[in-house]
Amino acid sequence: MTAPKPYIRVAAGLILDPRGRLLLGQRPDGKAWPGWWEFPGGKIETGETVEQALVRELDEELGIHATQVYPWVVHVHEYPKSIVELAFCQVTAWDGEPHGRENQALDWVDPWDISLDESEHPIAPGGGSLLPAATPPLRWLRLPTHYRISHIGSPDQTADWLAQLRLQLLDGLRLVQFREPDWTGDTDSLQQAFQDTLALCRQHGARCLINSAHPQAWWCQADGVQLRAADAALILQQDTRPPGWLGVSAHNQQDIDCARQLQADFVVLGHAQPTASHPDIPALGWDRFRQLANMAGRPVFAIGGQSADTLDIARRHGAHGIAAIRGKLLA
């Protein structure tokens, strides 16, 4: 029998400067995968939290003291000789100037300059391949942090929705979900509201997903699908993945497991805080939210009681961003 592979827990930092550039380090000779580029970080020691391990590792590797660390995604990658659990964090503030204390080369890169579609191992802008485990975080970084969900309700409210949406798109909103399960008009007016929303999003370079409450014939017209938890379970049984971007709504560990099996691009998890739309259902609370987010293996949006004022606390509990129907997303 083959001996089991070692299971290694690692804290990895995506260090982002105010310009949105990402710091990469090149693995030196004498280590596994020499010459490959990676995110700074290292093994989590016994008794350390992820954040404590990352702060220590960044000091040892780069000579900086991280002062703003957001837990992000926990991702498991199997290498030929080991299985590595990578707790990715975003580091947005630090004291000191990064330098290679282990004689490793460093490079600040624009994540959008790295092609993710042409090669199994993306190439850094300055040359050299990135470690295989670095590819998923680079994709996730391209996902916006604010997710607006429609709540139009009726045909006579469509013009107001589009006017409000246009202002939000001008302010930088780049991810929208069309979700109208309680529409009071006919099917033609609902489809027109969807088409108008989709056209406006594309005019401003934003993605528009459609909720699975709406006819499957419409799904391929959108940029992706947001599956309700019950619909995600059905899709999983059918062994078919909807086209485009895929979000899954989740409320518990079973829903999270379903999202993982569907290889969803992201999860919308909630409700995180008390909300007027679900007054009789207890909120998860931030501690439980983080526990479930850690299991998702992909970016998680917090929903329920979210607004621009809650973005920071959501990120400190493992959220990639926030989703809202009514709350003001952009400051």
C-alpha positions in Angstrom: 0.0 0.0 0.0 1.1 3.5 -0.8 1.9 5.6 2.3 -0.5 8.6 2.7 0.8 11.9 1.6 1.8 14.4 4.3 -1.0 17.0 5.0 0.5 20.5 5.5 -1.4 23.6 6.7 -0.1 26.8 5.3 -0.9 30.5 5.7 -0.5 32.4 2.4 -0.7 36.2 1.9 -1.9 38.0 -1.1 -0.2 41.3 -0.4 -2.0 44.1 -2.2 -0.7 47.7 -2.4 -3.0 50.8 -2.9 -2.6 50.5 -6.6 -4.0 46.9 -6.6 -0.6 45.3 -7.4 0.1 41.9 -5.9 3.5 40.9 -4.4 4.9 37.6 -5.7 8.0 35.8 -4.4 10.2 33.4 -6.4 11.2 30.2 -4.7 15.0 30.0 -4.3 17.3 27.2 -5.2 17.4 24.5 -2.6 13.7 24.4 -2.1 11.0 22.4 -3.8 9.8 24.0 -7.1 12.8 26.3 -7.4 12.3 29.3 -9.7 8.5 29.1 -9.5 6.6 32.1 -8.2 4.3 32.0 -5.2 2.5 34.0 -2.6 4.5 34.7 0.6 3.7 32.6 3.6 4.5 29.3 5.3 3.5 26.5 7.6 1.1 27.2 10.5 2.7 26.1 13.7 0.9 24.3 16.5 -1.1 26.7 18.6 -1.1 29.5 16.0 -4.1 31.0 14.3 -3.9 31.6 10.6 -3.4 35.3 11.1 -0.6 34.8 13.7 1.2 32.4 11.4 1.0 34.8 8.4 2.2 37.8 10.4 5.2 35.7 11.6 6.0 34.3 8.2 5.8 37.7 6.5 8.3 39.1 9.1 10.7 36.2 8.5 10.4 36.2 4.7 9.9 39.9 3.9 10.8 41.9 6.9 7.4 43.5 7.2 4.8 43.6 10.0 1.3 43.0 8.6 -1.2 45.3 10.3 -4.4 44.5 8.2 -5.0 40.9 7.4 -8.3 39.6 6.1 -9.0 35.9 6.1 -10.2 34.9 2.7 -10.4 31.4 1.2 -9.2 28.0 2.5 -8.2 25.9 -0.4 -6.8 22.4 -0.6 -4.3 21.5 -3.3 -2.8 18.1 -3.9 0.9 18.1 -5.1 2.7 15.0 -6.2 4.3 14.5 -2.8 2.0 16.3 -0.4 -1.5 17.7 0.2 -1.4 21.4 1.2 -4.2 23.3 2.9 -3.7 26.9 2.0 -5.4 29.5 4.2 -5.3 32.5 1.8 -5.5 36.0 3.4 -5.5 39.4 1.8 -2.9 41.7 3.4 -3.7 45.4 2.7 -1.5 47.3 5.2 1.9 46.7 6.8 4.9 48.4 8.4 8.2 48.3 6.6 9.4 47.7 3.1 9.2 44.2 1.7 12.5 42.7 0.8 13.7 39.1 0.3 15.2 38.1 3.6 15.8 34.6 2.2 17.5 35.9 -0.9 14.3 35.3 -3.0 13.4 37.6 -5.8 10.2 39.7 -5.4 8.0 41.3 -8.0 4.9 43.6 -7.8 2.5 42.6 -10.5 -0.9 43.6 -11.7 -3.1 40.5 -11.3 -5.0 41.4 -14.5 -1.7 41.1 -16.5 -1.5 37.4 -15.8 -3.2 35.3 -18.4 -5.2 32.5 -16.7 -6.8 31.0 -19.8 -4.0 29.9 -22.0 -1.8 27.8 -19.7 -2.1 25.2 -17.0 0.6 27.1 -15.2 0.1 30.9 -15.6 3.2 33.0 -16.4 4.1 36.0 -14.2 4.5 39.3 -16.2 8.3 39.2 -15.6 8.6 35.6 -16.8 8.4 32.3 -14.9 5.5 30.1 -13.9 3.3 30.4 -10.9 2.8 27.5 -8.6 -0.3 25.5 -9.4 -2.0 26.4 -6.2 -1.7 30.1 -7.1 -4.1 30.0 -10.0 -7.4 29.9 -8.2 -6.7 32.9 -6.0 -5.8 34.9 -9.1 -9.2 34.1 -10.6 -11.0 34.9 -7.3 -9.3 38.4 -7.1 -11.1 39.3 -10.3 -14.5 38.8 -8.6 -16.0 42.1 -7.4 -16.6 42.6 -3.7 -20.1 44.1 -4.0 -23.1 42.1 -5.3 -26.4 43.9 -5.9 -29.6 41.8 -6.0 -32.7 43.2 -7.7 -36.0 43.7 -5.9 -38.2 45.4 -8.4 -41.5 43.6 -7.7 -43.7 45.0 -10.5 -43.6 46.5 -14.0 -44.3 50.0 -12.8 -41.2 49.9 -10.6 -38.8 48.9 -13.4 -37.9 52.4 -14.5 -36.9 53.4 -10.9 -34.8 50.2 -10.5 -32.9 50.9 -13.8 -32.3 54.5 -12.8 -30.9 53.5 -9.4 -28.9 50.7 -10.9 -27.3 53.1 -13.5 -26.1 55.3 -10.7 -24.6 52.3 -8.8 -22.9 51.1 -12.0 -21.4 54.6 -12.5 -20.1 54.3 -9.0 -18.3 51.1 -9.8 -20.8 48.3 -9.2 -19.7 45.3 -11.3 -21.8 42.3 -10.2 -25.7 42.2 -10.3 -28.2 39.5 -9.8 -31.7 39.6 -11.4 -33.9 38.0 -8.8 -37.7 38.5 -9.0 -39.6 35.5 -7.5 -42.5 37.7 -6.4 -43.1 39.5 -9.6 -46.7 40.8 -9.9 -46.8 41.4 -13.6 -47.0 38.9 -16.5 -44.1 36.9 -18.0 -43.5 39.3 -20.8 -43.0 42.3 -18.5 -40.7 40.2 -16.3 -38.6 39.2 -19.3 -38.4 42.8 -20.4 -37.2 43.9 -17.0 -34.5 41.1 -17.2 -33.4 42.2 -20.7 -33.2 45.8 -19.7 -31.2 45.0 -16.6 -28.8 42.8 -18.6 -28.3 45.4 -21.3 -27.6 48.1 -18.7 -25.0 46.0 -16.9 -23.3 45.1 -20.2 -23.2 48.8 -21.2 -21.2 49.5 -18.0 -19.0 46.4 -18.1 -20.7 44.6 -15.3 -21.7 41.0 -15.0 -25.4 40.1 -14.6 -26.4 36.7 -13.2 -30.0 35.4 -13.2 -31.5 33.7 -10.2 -32.6 30.1 -10.7 -36.2 31.0 -9.8 -36.5 32.1 -13.4 -36.9 29.9 -16.5 -33.9 27.9 -17.5 -34.4 29.1 -21.1 -33.3 32.5 -19.9 -30.1 31.3 -18.1 -27.9 31.2 -21.2 -28.7 34.9 -21.9 -27.1 36.1 -18.6 -23.5 36.0 -17.6 -24.2 33.2 -15.2 -26.7 31.8 -12.7 -27.3 32.2 -9.0 -28.7 28.9 -7.8 -31.0 28.8 -4.8 -29.9 26.1 -2.3 -32.8 23.7 -3.3 -32.1 24.2 -7.0 -28.4 23.6 -6.5 -29.2 20.2 -4.9 -31.4 19.3 -7.9 -28.7 20.5 -10.4 -26.2 18.3 -8.6 -28.4 15.2 -9.0 -28.7 16.0 -12.7 -24.9 16.2 -13.0 -25.2 19.4 -15.2 -23.5 22.7 -14.5 -25.2 25.9 -15.7 -23.3 28.0 -18.2 -21.2 31.0 -17.3 -20.4 32.2 -13.7 -22.0 30.1 -11.0 -23.1 31.3 -7.6 -24.8 29.1 -5.0 -26.9 30.4 -2.1 -26.1 28.6 1.1 -27.4 28.6 4.7 -25.7 25.6 6.2 -22.9 23.1 5.8 -25.0 20.9 3.5 -25.4 23.8 1.1 -21.7 24.6 1.3 -20.9 20.9 0.4 -23.2 21.1 -2.6 -21.5 24.3 -3.8 -18.1 22.6 -3.6 -19.4 19.6 -5.6 -20.8 21.8 -8.3 -17.5 23.7 -8.4 -19.3 27.0 -8.0 -17.4 30.2 -8.6 -18.6 31.6 -5.3 -21.1 31.2 -2.5 -23.6 33.7 -1.1 -23.9 32.8 2.6 -26.5 34.0 5.1 -28.3 35.5 6.5 -25.3 36.7 8.5 -27.1 39.3 10.5 -30.8 39.8 11.4 -32.8 41.1 8.5 -36.3 42.4 7.9 -36.9 39.9 5.1 -36.4 36.9 7.4 -37.5 38.1 10.9 -38.4 34.6 12.1 -35.2 32.9 11.1 -32.2 33.3 13.4 -29.1 34.8 11.9 -25.9 32.8 11.6 -23.9 35.4 13.4 -20.3 36.2 12.5 -18.6 33.3 14.3 -20.8 30.7 12.5 -20.4 32.6 9.3 -16.7 32.3 9.4 -16.8 28.6 10.2 -19.0 27.9 7.2 -16.9 30.3 5.0 -13.8 28.4 5.9 -15.4 25.2 4.5 -16.4 26.7 1.2 -13.1 26.6 -0.7 -14.0 29.6 -2.8 -15.0 33.2 -2.3 -18.0 33.8 -0.1 -20.4 36.8 -0.1 -22.1 37.7 3.2 -25.8 38.5 2.8 -28.4 39.6 5.4 -28.2 43.0 7.0 -25.3 44.0 4.8 -24.3 47.5 3.6 -21.1 49.5 3.0 -20.8 49.9 6.8 -20.5 46.1 7.3 -18.0 45.3 4.6 -15.0 45.5 6.8 -16.4 43.3 9.6 -17.6 40.8 6.9 -14.1 40.6 5.5 -12.6 40.1 8.9 -14.8 37.0 9.2 -13.7 35.5 5.9 -16.1 37.1 3.4 -14.8 38.1 0.0 -17.5 40.8 -0.1 -21.1 41.6 0.6 -24.4 41.0 -1.2 -27.6 43.0 -0.6 -31.1 43.5 -1.8 -31.9 46.8 0.0 -28.7 47.9 1.8 -26.5 50.6 0.4 -23.5 48.7 -1.0 -21.2 51.5 -2.1 -20.1 54.2 0.3 
